[in-house]
Amino acid sequence: MRINLKGFVSLAAICLTMISCGPNAGLELPSVFSDGMVLQHSTEVAFWGKGHPGSKVVIETGWHVAFKTEVADDSTWFVKVKTVEPGGPYMISVKNGNQLKNIYDVYLGEVWLGSGQSNMEMTLTGWPPTDTILGSADAIANADFPLIRMFTVTRNSSAQPLDNVTGSWKVCNPDNASAFSATAYFFARKLHKELGIPVGIIHSSWGGTPAESWVSGETLSTDSDFAKVVEDLKTVCPQMVVYNNWLSKHPTIDAAIGADGVDPLVGLDVFNSYCTNPELNTESWPVINIPSMIEPVIGDFDGVVWFRKEVDIPQSWEGKSLQLNLGPIDDRDVTFFNGVKIGGIEEVGNWQQVRKYTVPGELVKTGKAVIAVRVIDTQGGGGIYGKPDQVNLSVNDKEVISLAGEWEYAVVGQYKEDKLYLFNPETNEFASRPEVSVVAGSHTPSALYNAMIAPLVPFTIKGAIWYQGETNVGRSAQYIRLKSMLINDWRQKFKNPDMPFYFVQLAPWHYNNVEGDASARLRDAQRRTLAIPNTGMAVTLDIGNVNNIHPANKKDVGERLARWALVKNYGKEIPFSGPLFAASAIDGDRMIISFTNTDGGINIDATVPNQFELAGADGVFYPANATIDGDKIILTAPKVKAPANARYAYKNGSVASLFNGEGLPAASFTTEDVLEN
């Protein structure tokens, strides 16, 4: 392996990735082919771009291999580039006619794709104060691994496949690592330490998104649940061109968090004075029932919305301090009473935080009062979304005026690709937007594949890691089909039919009913996905947080995913999984459960409440007594004389009690043949 750290190109040279030598021949490279990238070693990697039709493209590599091809009539070109053993840094030059592009600081190593929703997207910094990463400060301070690189794809959605993404390769150091996906970082770090070679991660995820958004329309069209919306999207493309042209004419604010950590959405003034003016005539504003998300009303949307509510203040309240309760708001808010700011939580990561603000007595006058709340939502659902009894105005929590019901609202900004496009509420610009029959947003089937995966295809990767499923809770039977479609779809598109695909089984969370089993069924759908060859599952029942859907321990998650890769793909001999249900047998009033992956035997943590259940033919499950017999568990239940099925850790809030001798937790499971939603 050739690794020469002293040979790093200077920062100034790295920035000079394009050298023009005469007339522009139209040479273009996807952003993933850029400075600092990692290519899969010891194989033939896909390399492509655009150029002038009929012209020659010459690629010369720092490992002394050159390749030639010709630009096709559609301006595209594609070539396979042979790579050698791990090492670097190298330079790659791409020539097309009189144009030359140099790519600096290239390494050959292991390349993985990391994708999913918020628990994959969650950065090493976390989203404080509520969603934090365990050991974040130390991990960032010690993230000095120049041979680990991460390319983070900017969030985007599209009704049709795109040919490029926004993003850049970043070297792993304390300055850059804070913005890395935490799960993907710990996965990469484990691989790098064990293998001693460069590791590149292409990270493409979006919080709160369903699995179907990440599957190509071509594949989804074969499933009756998604065929119609995929067909409808074909008619949307011309509409989206018109809409995007309209959107591009509006003023924008850069909404990306800077390298200095400054969040431009904090302290932002988005028509504050106008929308909070108590005398403003809002008869033209549409109405929405609060509490609720905004998406059911205006469609899949991220952006800025003002909500207003008039309330009559009784004479007995005049001059008294009031408490304004709004419940949780997704994501950020600033709240005004009669045009005066009384509170707000503007930092990211507070979507579960209940809002309670004090209205000073000097603002409280008899008669009409106007409450105005500005909500900024940057991913997933957004709005004032709690329960009706959480939205009210009160004196000492005794005299209460409910605020649930109709509120007026105005959309004043749209968030897209780290930009905030502004709409003037004085002219009601949003209402005059071009019509789009189907909004291709983050929840739209195929829309994230089109914008965040398709442009990467067929970049040569070793495999994929995946952390997603929360948004599909309640659709577990369908999820089995979706995961199968997604895995096979990506394997086909990346031209890697045996591509490893390792995923995370959902951690415990209450899902508004800690004793319910909706997420347990989704977890079992994930477990059943292991029937697909070359898949693996990291179990997190022991490291979740029943009160937070974003558990803090991402180190163990990433390293458990890495264990699968190290064993299955790199020949390491280490324990890689906790016990997995293998079979069940009935012996009188006993059910005998056998497992795989019982390295060092199995044990039950007696400090954890009993997680085993038995049911007879009637399907009613009762707590079961569990005893260990070698590598098996024997279950009995006083109320079940003829057992038919067993369950383990099958509640939304269940936590691990069964482990193997290496301390790895067992996956939750049910022995039922048919998995219901």
C-alpha positions as CSV (number, residue, x, y, z in Angstrom):
1,M,0.0,0.0,0.0
2,R,1.4,3.4,-1.0
3,I,0.4,6.1,1.4
4,N,2.6,9.2,1.5
5,L,1.2,11.8,3.9
6,K,4.1,14.2,3.1
7,G,2.9,14.1,-0.5
8,F,-0.3,16.0,0.2
9,V,-0.9,18.8,-2.2
10,S,-1.2,22.2,-0.7
11,L,-4.6,23.7,0.0
12,A,-4.1,26.3,-2.7
13,A,-3.3,23.6,-5.3
14,I,-6.2,21.5,-4.2
15,C,-8.6,24.3,-4.9
16,L,-7.3,24.6,-8.5
17,T,-9.2,21.6,-9.8
18,M,-9.9,23.0,-13.3
19,I,-7.3,24.3,-15.7
20,S,-8.7,25.7,-19.0
21,C,-6.4,25.5,-22.0
22,G,-8.2,27.1,-24.8
23,P,-11.8,27.0,-26.1
24,N,-14.3,25.3,-23.8
25,A,-15.0,21.8,-25.2
26,G,-17.9,21.3,-22.8
27,L,-16.1,19.0,-20.3
28,E,-18.2,18.4,-17.2
29,L,-17.6,16.0,-14.3
30,P,-20.2,15.0,-11.7
31,S,-19.4,16.6,-8.3
32,V,-18.5,13.2,-6.8
33,F,-15.4,13.1,-9.1
34,S,-13.6,15.9,-7.3
35,D,-10.6,16.7,-5.0
36,G,-10.2,14.5,-2.0
37,M,-12.2,11.6,-3.4
38,V,-11.7,7.9,-2.6
39,L,-12.1,5.3,-5.4
40,Q,-12.6,1.6,-4.9
41,H,-9.2,0.0,-5.1
42,S,-8.0,-3.1,-7.1
43,T,-10.9,-3.1,-9.5
44,E,-12.4,-1.3,-12.5
45,V,-14.3,1.8,-11.4
46,A,-17.0,3.6,-13.3
47,F,-15.9,7.1,-14.5
48,W,-18.2,9.4,-16.6
49,G,-19.1,12.9,-17.5
50,K,-20.1,15.2,-20.4
51,G,-18.3,16.7,-23.3
52,H,-18.6,17.8,-26.9
53,P,-20.2,15.1,-29.0
54,G,-17.7,13.1,-31.1
55,S,-14.6,14.5,-29.2
56,K,-12.1,12.4,-27.4
57,V,-11.7,12.0,-23.7
58,V,-8.4,11.0,-22.2
59,I,-8.0,10.1,-18.5
60,E,-4.6,9.8,-17.0
61,T,-4.1,8.5,-13.5
62,G,-1.3,9.0,-11.0
63,W,-0.9,5.2,-10.8
64,H,0.3,5.4,-14.4
65,V,-2.7,4.0,-16.2
66,A,-4.4,5.9,-19.0
67,F,-7.8,5.5,-20.6
68,K,-9.5,6.9,-23.7
69,T,-13.1,7.1,-24.9
70,E,-15.4,9.2,-27.1
71,V,-18.2,11.5,-26.3
72,A,-21.6,10.1,-27.5
73,D,-24.1,12.1,-29.5
74,D,-26.0,12.9,-26.3
75,S,-22.9,14.6,-24.9
76,T,-22.2,11.9,-22.3
77,W,-19.1,9.7,-22.0
78,F,-18.4,6.7,-19.8
79,V,-15.3,4.6,-19.2
80,K,-14.0,1.9,-16.8
81,V,-10.8,2.9,-15.0
82,K,-8.6,0.2,-13.6
83,T,-7.4,0.9,-10.1
84,V,-4.5,-0.7,-8.1
85,E,-3.9,-1.5,-4.5
86,P,-4.9,0.9,-1.7
87,G,-2.9,4.1,-1.5
88,G,-2.3,7.7,-2.6
89,P,-2.4,10.6,-2.9
90,Y,-2.8,10.6,-6.6
91,M,-3.9,13.1,-9.3
92,I,-6.2,12.2,-12.1
93,S,-6.3,14.4,-15.2
94,V,-9.3,14.4,-17.6
95,K,-8.8,16.0,-21.0
96,N,-11.5,16.7,-23.6
97,G,-10.4,18.7,-26.6
98,N,-8.7,21.8,-25.3
99,Q,-10.1,21.5,-21.8
100,L,-8.4,19.9,-18.9
101,K,-9.6,19.1,-15.4
102,N,-7.3,17.9,-12.7
103,I,-8.6,16.0,-9.6
104,Y,-6.1,16.2,-6.7
105,D,-5.6,14.3,-3.5
106,V,-7.2,11.1,-4.7
107,Y,-6.9,7.9,-2.7
108,L,-7.7,4.3,-3.5
109,G,-9.4,2.4,-0.7
110,E,-12.8,1.1,0.4
111,V,-15.9,3.1,-0.7
112,W,-19.3,2.7,1.0
113,L,-22.6,4.4,0.5
114,G,-24.5,5.5,3.7
115,S,-28.2,6.4,3.5
116,G,-31.5,6.5,5.3
117,Q,-33.3,9.0,7.4
118,S,-32.5,11.2,10.5
119,N,-30.5,8.6,12.5
120,M,-28.1,8.3,9.5
121,E,-28.2,12.0,8.8
122,M,-27.5,13.0,12.4
123,T,-24.1,14.7,12.5
124,L,-21.2,14.0,14.9
125,T,-22.1,17.3,16.6
126,G,-25.7,16.1,17.0
127,W,-28.6,18.4,17.2
128,P,-28.3,19.9,20.7
129,P,-29.8,20.5,23.1
130,T,-32.2,17.6,22.9
131,D,-30.6,15.3,20.2
132,T,-27.0,14.8,21.2
133,I,-24.2,12.3,20.3
134,L,-22.6,10.4,23.1
135,G,-18.9,11.4,23.4
136,S,-19.4,14.0,20.7
137,A,-16.7,16.5,21.8
138,D,-14.0,13.8,22.3
139,A,-14.9,12.1,19.0
140,I,-14.6,15.4,17.1
141,A,-11.4,16.5,18.8
142,N,-9.8,13.2,18.0
143,A,-11.1,12.8,14.5
144,D,-7.7,13.1,12.9
145,F,-7.9,10.5,10.2
146,P,-6.8,12.0,6.9
147,L,-7.4,8.7,5.1
148,I,-11.1,8.8,5.9
149,R,-13.1,11.0,3.5
150,M,-16.8,11.8,3.4
151,F,-18.9,13.2,0.6
152,T,-22.2,14.5,1.9
153,V,-25.0,14.9,-0.7
154,T,-27.1,18.0,-0.2
155,R,-30.8,17.2,0.3
156,N,-32.9,17.5,-2.8
157,S,-35.9,15.9,-4.5
158,S,-37.0,15.5,-8.1
159,A,-39.8,14.1,-10.2
160,Q,-37.2,12.7,-12.6
161,P,-33.7,11.3,-12.3
162,L,-31.0,14.1,-12.2
163,D,-27.5,13.8,-13.4
164,N,-25.6,15.5,-10.6
165,V,-25.8,16.3,-6.9
166,T,-24.4,19.1,-4.8
167,G,-21.6,18.1,-2.4
168,S,-17.9,17.8,-1.9
169,W,-15.4,15.4,-0.4
170,K,-14.1,16.4,3.0
171,V,-11.0,15.0,4.8
172,C,-11.6,13.7,8.3
173,N,-10.2,16.2,10.7
174,P,-11.6,18.0,13.8
175,D,-12.7,20.9,11.6
176,N,-14.7,18.8,9.1
177,A,-15.8,15.8,11.2
178,S,-18.4,17.7,13.2
179,A,-20.6,17.8,10.0
180,F,-20.1,14.1,9.2
181,S,-22.9,11.6,9.6
182,A,-22.1,10.1,13.1
183,T,-23.1,6.6,12.2
184,A,-21.2,6.6,8.9
185,Y,-18.2,8.1,10.6
186,F,-18.0,5.4,13.3
187,F,-18.5,2.8,10.6
188,A,-15.6,4.3,8.5
189,R,-13.3,4.7,11.5
190,K,-13.8,1.1,12.6
191,L,-13.0,-0.1,9.0
192,H,-10.0,2.2,8.7
193,K,-8.5,1.1,12.0
194,E,-9.0,-2.6,11.3
195,L,-7.9,-2.6,7.7
196,G,-5.3,0.2,7.7
197,I,-6.4,1.6,4.3
198,P,-8.3,4.7,3.1
199,V,-12.1,4.7,3.5
200,G,-14.5,6.8,1.6
201,I,-18.1,7.3,2.5
202,I,-20.7,8.8,0.2
203,H,-23.4,10.0,2.6
204,S,-26.9,10.6,1.1
205,S,-29.7,10.7,3.7
206,W,-32.7,12.8,4.7
207,G,-34.5,12.8,8.0
208,G,-38.1,11.7,8.3
209,T,-38.2,10.1,4.9
210,P,-39.9,6.8,3.9
211,A,-38.1,3.9,2.2
212,E,-40.2,4.3,-1.0
213,S,-38.6,7.8,-1.6
214,W,-35.3,6.0,-2.1
215,V,-36.3,3.5,-4.7
216,S,-36.3,4.2,-8.4
217,G,-39.6,4.7,-10.2
218,E,-38.8,1.9,-12.6
219,T,-38.7,-0.6,-9.7
220,L,-41.6,1.0,-7.8
221,S,-43.9,0.8,-10.8
222,T,-43.9,-3.0,-10.5
223,D,-45.7,-2.6,-7.1
224,S,-49.4,-1.8,-7.1
225,D,-49.1,0.4,-4.0
226,F,-46.8,2.8,-5.8
227,A,-47.4,2.4,-9.6
228,K,-50.0,5.2,-9.9
229,V,-47.9,7.9,-8.2
230,V,-44.9,6.9,-10.2
231,E,-47.0,7.2,-13.4
232,D,-48.4,10.6,-12.2
233,L,-44.8,11.9,-11.7
234,K,-44.2,11.5,-15.4
235,T,-46.7,14.3,-16.1
236,V,-45.2,16.5,-13.4
237,C,-41.8,17.1,-15.0
238,P,-42.9,19.9,-17.4
239,Q,-44.8,21.5,-14.5
240,M,-41.7,21.3,-12.3
241,V,-39.7,23.1,-14.9
242,V,-42.2,26.0,-14.8
243,Y,-42.3,25.9,-11.0
244,N,-38.5,25.9,-10.6
245,N,-38.2,28.8,-13.1
246,W,-40.7,30.7,-11.0
247,L,-39.0,29.8,-7.8
248,S,-35.6,30.9,-9.1
249,K,-36.8,34.5,-9.6
250,H,-37.3,35.0,-5.8
251,P,-34.8,36.4,-3.4
252,T,-32.9,33.7,-1.5
253,I,-31.0,33.3,1.8
254,D,-28.2,30.9,2.2
255,A,-29.5,28.5,4.9
256,A,-26.5,26.2,5.1
257,I,-24.7,26.0,8.5
258,G,-21.3,27.4,7.9
259,A,-17.9,25.9,8.7
260,D,-17.8,28.1,11.8
261,G,-21.0,26.4,13.0
262,V,-23.1,29.5,12.6
263,D,-26.8,28.7,11.8
264,P,-28.2,31.4,9.5
265,L,-31.8,30.4,10.4
266,V,-31.3,31.6,14.0
267,G,-32.3,35.2,14.5
268,L,-33.7,35.4,11.0
269,D,-36.2,38.1,10.1
270,V,-38.7,36.8,7.6
271,F,-41.4,39.5,7.3
272,N,-41.6,39.6,11.0
273,S,-43.0,43.2,11.4
274,Y,-45.6,42.7,8.6
275,C,-46.9,39.3,9.7
276,T,-47.1,40.2,13.4
277,N,-48.8,43.5,13.1
278,P,-52.1,43.3,15.1
279,E,-53.8,45.7,12.7
280,L,-52.9,43.6,9.6
281,N,-55.9,42.6,7.4
282,T,-55.6,38.9,7.0
283,E,-59.0,38.1,5.4
284,S,-57.2,36.7,2.4
285,W,-55.1,34.3,4.5
286,P,-56.2,30.7,4.3
287,V,-57.0,28.8,7.4
288,I,-55.7,25.6,9.0
289,N,-56.9,23.6,12.0
290,I,-54.3,23.7,14.8
291,P,-52.7,21.5,16.0
292,S,-51.7,19.8,12.8
293,M,-48.9,19.5,10.3
294,I,-48.9,21.8,7.4
295,E,-48.2,19.1,4.7
296,P,-51.7,17.7,4.6
297,V,-52.9,21.2,3.6
298,I,-50.3,22.5,1.2
299,G,-48.5,19.2,0.2
300,D,-44.9,18.0,0.8
301,F,-43.2,21.2,1.8
302,D,-40.3,22.6,3.8
303,G,-40.1,26.3,4.5
304,V,-41.4,29.2,6.5
305,V,-45.0,29.6,7.6
306,W,-46.6,32.3,9.7
307,F,-49.7,31.3,11.8
308,R,-52.0,33.9,13.3
309,K,-54.9,33.6,15.8
310,E,-57.2,36.3,17.2
311,V,-58.3,35.8,20.8
312,D,-60.6,37.9,23.0
313,I,-59.1,38.8,26.3
314,P,-61.6,39.1,29.1
315,Q,-61.6,42.2,31.2
316,S,-60.7,40.2,34.3
317,W,-57.4,39.2,32.6
318,E,-56.2,42.8,31.9
319,G,-52.7,43.5,33.2
320,K,-52.2,39.9,34.3
321,S,-49.3,37.7,33.2
322,L,-50.5,34.9,31.0
323,Q,-49.0,31.6,29.9
324,L,-49.2,30.8,26.2
325,N,-49.0,27.0,25.6
326,L,-48.4,25.8,22.0
327,G,-47.3,22.2,22.5
328,P,-44.4,20.9,20.4
329,I,-43.5,22.7,17.2
330,D,-41.6,21.2,14.3
331,D,-38.9,22.5,13.9
332,R,-38.3,26.1,15.0
333,D,-40.5,29.0,16.1
334,V,-40.6,32.6,17.0
335,T,-43.8,33.7,18.8
336,F,-45.4,37.2,19.2
337,F,-48.2,38.6,21.2
338,N,-49.7,41.8,19.8
339,G,-46.6,42.4,17.7
340,V,-44.2,41.9,20.6
341,K,-41.9,38.9,20.7
342,I,-42.5,36.8,23.8
343,G,-40.5,33.7,23.0
344,G,-39.1,31.2,20.5
345,I,-36.8,28.3,20.1
346,E,-34.9,28.8,16.8
347,E,-32.1,26.3,17.1
348,V,-32.2,23.0,15.3
349,G,-33.1,19.8,17.1
350,N,-36.1,21.0,19.2
351,W,-38.9,19.5,17.2
352,Q,-40.2,17.6,20.3
353,Q,-39.8,20.5,22.7
354,V,-43.1,21.7,24.2
355,R,-43.4,25.5,23.9
356,K,-44.6,27.5,26.9
357,Y,-44.1,31.2,26.8
358,T,-45.0,34.0,29.3
359,V,-47.0,37.0,28.1
360,P,-46.0,40.0,30.3
361,G,-48.9,41.7,32.0
362,E,-48.3,45.0,30.4
363,L,-49.1,43.5,27.0
364,V,-52.5,42.1,28.2
365,K,-55.4,44.4,27.4
366,T,-59.1,43.8,27.3
367,G,-60.4,42.9,23.8
368,K,-58.8,41.6,20.7
369,A,-55.2,40.2,20.9
370,V,-53.2,38.6,18.1
371,I,-50.9,35.6,18.6
372,A,-48.5,35.2,15.7
373,V,-46.1,32.2,15.4
374,R,-43.5,31.8,12.7
375,V,-42.5,28.2,12.1
376,I,-39.5,27.1,10.1
377,D,-39.4,23.5,9.0
378,T,-36.4,22.1,7.1
379,Q,-37.2,18.4,6.9
380,G,-40.1,16.0,7.3
381,G,-43.4,17.2,8.7
382,G,-43.7,20.7,10.1
383,G,-46.1,22.7,12.1
384,I,-47.8,23.2,15.5
385,Y,-48.5,19.5,15.9
386,G,-49.3,18.5,19.5
387,K,-52.6,17.7,21.1
388,P,-55.6,20.1,21.3
389,D,-55.4,20.4,25.0
390,Q,-51.7,21.6,24.7
391,V,-52.7,24.7,22.7
392,N,-54.2,27.4,25.0
393,L,-53.8,30.7,26.8
394,S,-54.2,30.8,30.6
395,V,-53.9,32.6,33.9
396,N,-52.1,30.4,36.4
397,D,-53.3,27.3,34.5
398,K,-56.7,27.8,36.0
399,E,-58.6,30.1,33.7
400,V,-58.0,28.7,30.2
401,I,-58.9,29.8,26.7
402,S,-58.4,27.1,24.1
403,L,-56.5,28.1,21.0
404,A,-57.2,24.8,19.2
405,G,-59.1,25.2,16.0
406,E,-58.9,27.5,13.0
407,W,-55.7,29.7,12.6
408,E,-54.8,31.8,9.6
409,Y,-51.5,31.1,7.9
410,A,-49.2,32.5,5.2
411,V,-46.4,30.7,3.5
412,V,-43.5,33.1,3.2
413,G,-40.5,30.9,2.3
414,Q,-39.5,27.6,0.8
415,Y,-36.5,25.6,1.9
416,K,-34.7,23.7,-0.8
417,E,-31.1,22.6,-1.2
418,D,-29.9,24.7,1.7
419,K,-31.5,27.8,0.3
420,L,-34.5,29.7,1.6
421,Y,-36.6,31.2,-1.2
422,L,-38.7,34.2,0.0
423,F,-42.3,35.0,-0.9
424,N,-43.7,38.4,-0.1
425,P,-46.9,38.0,2.0
426,E,-48.0,41.6,1.1
427,T,-48.6,40.5,-2.5
428,N,-49.5,36.9,-1.5
429,E,-46.8,35.5,-3.9
430,F,-47.1,31.9,-2.8
431,A,-50.8,31.8,-3.7
432,S,-49.8,32.7,-7.3
433,R,-47.3,29.9,-7.7
434,P,-47.5,27.7,-10.8
435,E,-49.7,24.6,-10.4
436,V,-47.9,21.3,-9.7
437,S,-50.3,18.4,-9.7
438,V,-48.0,16.1,-7.7
439,V,-45.4,17.7,-5.4
440,A,-42.1,15.8,-5.7
441,G,-41.0,16.2,-2.1
442,S,-39.0,14.2,0.4
443,H,-41.9,11.8,1.0
444,T,-42.8,11.2,-2.7
445,P,-42.0,7.7,-4.0
446,S,-38.8,7.7,-6.0
447,A,-38.2,11.5,-5.5
448,L,-35.1,11.1,-3.4
449,Y,-33.7,8.3,-5.5
450,N,-34.1,10.6,-8.5
451,A,-32.2,13.5,-6.8
452,M,-29.8,11.9,-4.3
453,I,-29.0,8.4,-5.6
454,A,-29.5,8.4,-9.4
455,P,-26.8,11.1,-10.0
456,L,-24.3,8.8,-8.1
457,V,-25.1,5.8,-10.3
458,P,-23.0,3.8,-11.2
459,F,-20.1,5.1,-9.0
460,T,-18.2,2.0,-7.9
461,I,-18.9,1.2,-4.3
462,K,-18.1,-1.7,-2.1
463,G,-21.5,-1.8,-0.3
464,A,-24.2,0.2,1.5
465,I,-25.2,0.9,5.1
466,W,-28.7,2.0,5.8
467,Y,-30.5,3.4,8.9
468,Q,-34.2,4.0,8.2
469,G,-37.6,2.7,9.0
470,E,-39.2,5.0,11.6
471,T,-41.3,6.7,8.9
472,N,-42.6,3.4,7.7
473,V,-43.9,2.2,11.1
474,G,-47.4,1.0,10.6
475,R,-46.7,-0.5,7.2
476,S,-44.5,-3.4,8.2
477,A,-45.8,-6.0,5.7
478,Q,-45.3,-3.5,2.9
479,Y,-41.9,-2.7,4.3
480,I,-40.6,-6.2,3.6
481,R,-41.4,-5.6,-0.1
482,L,-40.0,-2.1,-0.1
483,K,-36.7,-3.2,1.4
484,S,-36.4,-6.0,-1.1
485,M,-37.1,-3.6,-3.9
486,L,-34.6,-1.0,-2.6
487,I,-31.8,-3.5,-2.1
488,N,-32.2,-5.2,-5.5
489,D,-32.8,-1.8,-7.2
490,W,-29.5,-0.4,-5.9
491,R,-27.6,-3.6,-6.7
492,Q,-28.9,-3.4,-10.3
493,K,-28.3,0.4,-10.7
494,F,-24.8,0.3,-9.2
495,K,-24.0,-2.8,-11.4
496,N,-23.1,-4.7,-8.3
497,P,-25.5,-7.7,-8.0
498,D,-24.0,-9.1,-4.8
499,M,-23.5,-5.7,-3.2
500,P,-23.4,-6.0,0.6
501,F,-26.3,-4.1,2.3
502,Y,-26.1,-3.7,6.1
503,F,-28.8,-2.0,8.0
504,V,-29.9,-1.0,11.5
505,Q,-32.9,-2.5,13.3
506,L,-34.9,0.3,14.9
507,A,-34.1,1.3,18.5
508,P,-36.9,1.4,21.1
509,W,-39.1,4.6,21.1
510,H,-42.5,5.1,22.5
511,Y,-44.3,6.0,19.2
512,N,-47.0,7.6,21.4
513,N,-47.8,4.2,22.9
514,V,-44.9,2.5,24.7
515,E,-46.8,-0.7,25.0
516,G,-47.9,-0.8,21.4
517,D,-46.3,-3.0,18.9
518,A,-46.3,-1.0,15.6
519,S,-42.5,-0.4,15.6
520,A,-41.9,-4.0,16.9
521,R,-43.6,-5.3,13.7
522,L,-41.4,-3.0,11.6
523,R,-38.4,-4.3,13.4
524,D,-39.4,-7.8,12.6
525,A,-39.9,-6.8,9.0
526,Q,-36.3,-5.6,9.1
527,R,-35.2,-8.9,10.6
528,R,-37.0,-10.9,7.9
529,T,-35.1,-8.9,5.3
530,L,-32.0,-10.9,6.3
531,A,-33.4,-13.6,4.0
532,I,-32.0,-11.6,1.2
533,P,-28.4,-12.7,0.5
534,N,-25.5,-10.5,1.5
535,T,-27.5,-8.5,4.0
536,G,-26.8,-7.9,7.7
537,M,-28.5,-6.1,10.6
538,A,-27.1,-4.2,13.5
539,V,-29.4,-4.5,16.6
540,T,-29.8,-1.5,18.8
541,L,-32.4,-2.7,21.5
542,D,-29.8,-2.1,24.2
543,I,-28.6,1.4,23.1
544,G,-31.9,3.2,22.3
545,N,-33.8,5.8,24.2
546,V,-37.5,5.2,24.6
547,N,-38.1,9.0,25.0
548,N,-36.0,10.1,22.1
549,I,-36.2,8.8,18.5
550,H,-32.6,9.9,18.0
551,P,-30.6,7.8,20.5
552,A,-27.2,9.3,21.4
553,N,-25.0,6.2,21.1
554,K,-24.1,6.2,17.4
555,K,-20.6,4.8,18.0
556,D,-21.9,1.3,18.8
557,V,-24.3,1.5,15.8
558,G,-21.6,2.4,13.4
559,E,-19.2,-0.2,14.8
560,R,-21.8,-3.0,14.8
561,L,-22.5,-2.3,11.1
562,A,-18.7,-2.4,10.5
563,R,-18.5,-5.8,12.2
564,W,-20.7,-7.3,9.5
565,A,-18.5,-5.8,6.8
566,L,-15.3,-6.9,8.5
567,V,-16.4,-10.5,8.7
568,K,-18.4,-10.9,5.5
569,N,-16.3,-8.8,3.2
570,Y,-12.8,-8.5,4.7
571,G,-12.2,-11.9,6.2
572,K,-12.0,-10.9,9.9
573,E,-12.9,-13.5,12.5
574,I,-14.8,-11.5,15.1
575,P,-18.4,-11.8,16.5
576,F,-20.6,-9.7,14.3
577,S,-24.1,-10.2,15.5
578,G,-26.1,-11.0,18.5
579,P,-28.5,-14.0,18.7
580,L,-30.9,-14.3,15.7
581,F,-34.0,-16.4,15.8
582,A,-33.5,-19.6,13.8
583,A,-36.3,-22.0,14.6
584,S,-39.0,-22.9,17.1
585,A,-40.3,-26.3,18.3
586,I,-43.3,-27.2,20.5
587,D,-42.9,-29.8,23.3
588,G,-46.2,-30.1,25.2
589,D,-46.7,-26.8,27.0
590,R,-43.2,-25.7,26.2
591,M,-41.8,-23.8,23.2
592,I,-38.1,-24.2,22.4
593,I,-36.4,-21.4,20.6
594,S,-33.1,-21.9,18.9
595,F,-30.7,-19.2,17.6
596,T,-27.8,-18.5,15.4
597,N,-24.9,-16.2,16.4
598,T,-24.6,-17.5,20.0
599,D,-20.9,-16.8,20.3
600,G,-19.9,-17.6,23.9
601,G,-23.4,-18.9,24.7
602,I,-26.5,-16.8,25.5
603,N,-27.6,-15.1,28.7
604,I,-30.6,-13.2,30.0
605,D,-30.2,-9.9,31.8
606,A,-32.3,-10.4,34.9
607,T,-32.4,-6.6,35.6
608,V,-34.4,-6.0,32.5
609,P,-38.2,-6.6,32.7
610,N,-39.3,-9.9,31.0
611,Q,-39.3,-9.6,27.3
612,F,-40.7,-13.0,26.3
613,E,-44.3,-13.8,25.4
614,L,-46.3,-16.9,24.4
615,A,-49.6,-17.3,22.6
616,G,-51.9,-20.2,21.9
617,A,-54.1,-20.7,18.8
618,D,-56.2,-17.7,19.9
619,G,-53.3,-15.3,19.2
620,V,-53.4,-13.7,22.6
621,F,-49.9,-13.2,24.0
622,Y,-49.1,-13.6,27.7
623,P,-45.8,-13.1,29.6
624,A,-43.7,-16.2,29.4
625,N,-41.1,-17.7,31.7
626,A,-37.7,-18.1,30.0
627,T,-35.0,-20.5,30.9
628,I,-31.7,-21.2,29.1
629,D,-30.8,-24.6,27.9
630,G,-27.4,-24.4,26.2
631,D,-27.9,-22.2,23.2
632,K,-31.7,-22.5,23.4
633,I,-34.5,-20.7,25.3
634,I,-37.4,-22.7,26.7
635,L,-40.6,-20.7,27.2
636,T,-43.6,-21.6,29.3
637,A,-46.6,-19.5,30.4
638,P,-49.2,-20.5,33.0
639,K,-52.0,-19.2,30.7
640,V,-50.8,-21.0,27.6
641,K,-51.2,-24.8,27.7
642,A,-50.7,-25.3,24.0
643,P,-48.3,-22.7,22.7
644,A,-48.5,-21.7,19.0
645,N,-46.2,-18.6,18.8
646,A,-43.6,-16.7,20.7
647,R,-42.4,-13.1,20.8
648,Y,-39.3,-11.4,22.2
649,A,-39.0,-7.7,22.9
650,Y,-42.1,-7.0,20.9
651,K,-43.3,-3.6,22.2
652,N,-42.5,-0.1,21.0
653,G,-40.5,0.5,24.2
654,S,-38.9,-2.9,24.6
655,V,-35.3,-3.1,25.5
656,A,-32.8,-5.9,25.2
657,S,-32.6,-8.6,27.8
658,L,-31.1,-11.4,25.6
659,F,-27.4,-11.3,24.6
660,N,-24.7,-13.7,23.4
661,G,-21.5,-14.3,25.3
662,E,-19.8,-11.4,23.4
663,G,-22.4,-8.9,24.8
664,L,-24.2,-8.4,21.5
665,P,-28.0,-8.1,21.8
666,A,-30.5,-10.4,20.2
667,A,-32.9,-9.0,17.6
668,S,-36.5,-8.8,18.5
669,F,-38.7,-11.3,16.8
670,T,-42.1,-13.0,16.5
671,T,-42.5,-16.6,15.3
672,E,-45.8,-15.7,13.5
673,D,-45.7,-16.7,9.9
674,V,-47.7,-13.7,8.6
675,L,-46.5,-10.2,9.5
676,E,-49.4,-7.8,9.9
677,N,-49.0,-4.0,9.9
